[in-house]
Amino acid sequence: MRSGSEEPVPLHEEFIYCCGAATHVLKCGPWKDLSKDESKNLPRLLFMIIPGNPGLAGYYRTFIQALYCGLNQQYPVWVVSHAGHCKPPSGMEMIEDTDIKELEDVFGLNGQVEHKLNFLKKNVSKDIKLVLIAHSIGCYITLEMMKRASELQVLRSVLLFPTIERMAQSPQGKLMTPLLCKLRYALYMPVYLLSFLPEGLKASLVRFALRGMKTCDESSITTSINLFSVDCIANILYMASQEMMKVVERDSTTIKQNLKKLIFYYGTGDSWCPQHYYDEIKMDFPDGDIRLCEKGLRHAFVLDASKEMAAMITDWLQEDLTKL
């Protein structure tokens, strides 16, 4: 498999309503519609990215392009934003204008799980196999998806820097839980005031915030401008507050039932899922494919190591893909 390509990568962008909430979808490859059962041109496999938080699809733009090229452009690679984490385009509201309420709490953690299942149900033929690649809280969402919808044809789930347990007890969780659960409303006014800044100045502020990185993905700069939207920030922080309260015990039952389908990838200096979480899950599941990063990649790998991560994943999945 190739790890890159000099050719332009076909990339299709959509803003849709899913479960009544604005959703941003990026699709790599010529396959724009995977819902038609009668189509003879449907691929056998879809790579779907479940993001972390903030769950903005744009952060994964370089990642899905690199992954698509590494897969010899043979399979579609899609990333679906979390409900309400994207700033919808002009003329589109954050919540669909309808009297029908599909989910009671679509912006909450449970709602985000149902949001992804609903997206698959409406947009992907049930005959297509799935490789789910999840990042951070996306790993918790993915395990919940596999638990709730056992009929999904999941070939593999790759769980990157998995926040699947004891989030509030992690070093970063101890720092952020009071802010997220008690003080998050205090952040709305500064964000509201900053939202009036010109786009160029917003980009400059983002560059300043990320100045410590040797290299920073340009798509991360443009995507981060969404964080100047009060609606986006409110939904992002609300979901994060639920993560601190609800992601407590590791779902070892679901992991055991799906162990042969799972690949875990933990960081060595990850303050959201520290190394002793890796040591413990490795001890509990000695036969599992549970890896520890040897490259020093950061938890937010999409900021500066998307291509490197994509290359590793294509290597991990070579054997699975040759069996298709």
N, C-alpha and C positions, 0 to 999 in steps of 0.2 A: 504493500500500500504506500501511496505517496503521502508525505506530510505537508505538502503545499503545492501551489500551482500559480503560474504567472498569468493564467487566463482570468478574465473577469468572472466573478462568481455570480450566477443568477440569484437575485435576492428579491423576494416579493414581500411587500409590507401591507398589513391590513389593520384597521381599527374596527372592531366589531363589538356588539353587545353579547355577553355570555352571562347567563343567570341575571340579566338585567343590568350588568355593570360594564363600564368601558374596559376594553381589553385590547392590548397591542400584541399582534402576532407577526413574527418574522419567519419567513419560509425560504430555505435554501434549496435550490433546484427547480426544475421545470414543473414539478407537481404542485399545483395550486389547490386542487380539490381532491381529497381522498375519501369522499363520502359516498361516491356512486358505486354501488355493488356491481352494476352491470358492465363497468368499464374494464376493458381487457388490458389497459395500460397501467393499472395500479401497481405500485412497487410492492414487494413482499414484506418490506420492513420500513418502519418510520422511527427515526431518532427524534425523541421529544425531550426538550430541556425544561426542567422545573426549576425556576430561579430561587435565589435566596431572598433576603429582605434588605434593602429595597428590591422589589420584584419587577424591575424595569427591563423589558426585553432588549433594549438598546445596549445594555451592558454586555450582552452575550453576542453581539453582532460579529465581532472578529472571531470569537470562539466557534460559532456555528459555521462560518465561512471556512475556517481552517479544518474543522471536522469534516465538512462536506468534501473538501479537496482531498483530505487524508483517506477518505473512503472511496476514492477514485470517482467521485460524483455519481455513485451508483444508487444512493438512497437519499430520500429527502431528510433534511434536518430542520426541525421547527423549534422555536422558543415561544412560549405563551406567557405573557406578563401575568402578574397577580391582578385580581380584580381591583380596579380603582387605583392602581399604582402608576398608571400612565396619565399624562396630561392629554386629554382627547383633542383632536383637531378642531378648528373653528367650525361651529355648527353642530357639534356633537356634545351632549351633556355627559357628566360622569355617571349618572344613573338614567336608564332608559325611561322615557315618558310613557308609562303604561300603568294601568290599574292592577295588572297581574304581577304579584310579587313571587318570583321563583324561589328565592331563599330569604329566610328571615334575617340572616346576618352574613351576607356575602363577603363583607370585608374582614370578618373575623377568621380565625385559624381554621375552624371547621368549615366555614363557607368557602375558603380557598381550596380545600380538598374537594368539595363538591363541585366547585367551579371547574377544576381540571377534569374531573370525571364527566361533567356535562359537556365540556368542550370536545372530549374524545368521542362521546356518544353522538354528537351532532355533526362532527367534522371528519371523522376517520372511520372507514369501514371496519366492521368487527373482524374481518378476515385478515387484516394487516397485523403482522407481529410488531411488537414495540421494543425498542431499547430506550429506557427512561434514564436520563442523565440528570441527576439532581444535585443541587448545591445548597449547603447550609440548611436552613429550615425547609428547603425543598426536599431534603432527604426524609424529614418527618412526614411531609405531605405525601411523598411517594410511597412510604411504607403504609400509610393510611389508605392510599388508593388501592394498593395490592391486597390489603385486608378487607376493604369494603367491596371490591369488584374483582373477585377471584376469576371471573370469566375473561378478564383482559389477557391477551396473548403476549405476556411479557417474556421476552427472550432473556434480557439482562436488565438489571438496574445498577447503575454506577452511582454511588453515593459519595460525593466529594465534600470533605470537611463537614461531616454529618453532625448537625445539632439535633440529636434525637433523644437526649436525656439531660436532666439536671441543668437546664440552661441558667436558671437564676443562681445556681451555686458555682458556676464557672467564674473565673477571674473577671471576665468582661461582664458577665451577668450580675455579679455583685455590685459592680460600678453602675450599670445601666438600669437595673430594676427600679430603684427609687425614682429615677428620672422618668422612665417610661410609664410607670404605674401611678405616679402621684403628681408629677410636674410637667407632663407632656403638653398640657394646654398652655403653659407659659411660653412655649416655643412658637405658637401660632402667630402671635402679633409680630415678632421680628421677621418671620417668613413672609407675612402679608406685606410688610413694609418693603422688604427686599424684592418682592415680586414686581414692583414698579420700576426696577432698574432696567436700563437697556440690555438687550441680549448680550452685546459684546462685553459689558461690564460684569454680567453674571458669569460669563465664560472666564473672564480674568480672575474672578473670585474663586472659581473652581480650580483653575490652574494654580493659584496661590495655595489653596488647601492641599493640593496633591504635589506640592513642590518637592517633597522629600523623596519622591520616586525617581530613580535613574531614567526609566522609560515609562511613559504612561500612554495607554491606548487612547487615540484621539476620539474614538466613539464614546469613551467614558466621559470625556469633557462635555460633549454635546448632550449626552443622556442625563448627566447630573443637573443640567439646567431645569429638568422637570422638578427637582427638589425645591425650587423656588415657588412652587404652586402649593397654596395652603391645603387644597383638597387632597393632593397627592400625599403631602406630609402627614395630614391627619389620618389617612388610611394606612400609611406605612407605620406610623407610631402606634396606632390602635392595634394592628396585627402584632407588632412587636411586644406590646404590653401583654397580649394574650399568650404569646410564646413563653414569656417568663413565668406565667401562672400555670400553663397547661402542659408544657414539655418538661415533665418531671421524671417519670420512670421510663426506662428503655423498654420498648415493646418486644421482649425477647421471644414471645410466642410467634408473632408474625415473622420475625427474623429466622427462627428455627424452621418454620414452614416453608420459607422461600430461600433458604441459605444458599442453595446451589445456583440461584439466579443473581445473587448479590455480590457486588464488589465494593468494599469500603476503602476510603482513602483519607487518612488522618494526617494532620499537620504536626510538626514537631514543636512549634512555638505558637500554637493556636490558642488564644485566650477564650474562645467560645467553646471549644471541645478539647481540653488539655490532654496531654499525652497519657495521663493515667486512665482516662476514659478508653483510650486505645488499648492499653495494657489489660484492662478489665474485660473488654469485649473479646479480645484475643484469647484470653484465658477461658471465657465462657463458651466460645465457639472456635476451638482449636482447628477444626476442619474448614472454617470459613476463609474466603479470599479477603483478608483484612490487611491492608498495606499501610505502611508509615512513610510519609514523604521524606525523601533523601535529598531533595533539591532546594529546600528552604523556601518553598512557595508560600505566599501569604494566604490567609483565609479568603480574602477578596482577590482571588487569582485573576479575575476578569480585568482588573485594572492594569496589569502589566505582564501576565503570563498565559494569555489565552491560547496562543499557538503552541506553547510548550505542553500545556495540559491536553490539548486536542491530539497532539502527536502521541502522548502516552496512552490515551484512551484507545486510539486506533490499534496500537500495538497489543493492548490487553484483549481486544475483541477479535483479533484475527482468526483465532481457532473457531470461535462461534460462527463467524461469518462464512468461513469455508464450508461449514456443515449445512448451510442453507440450500 
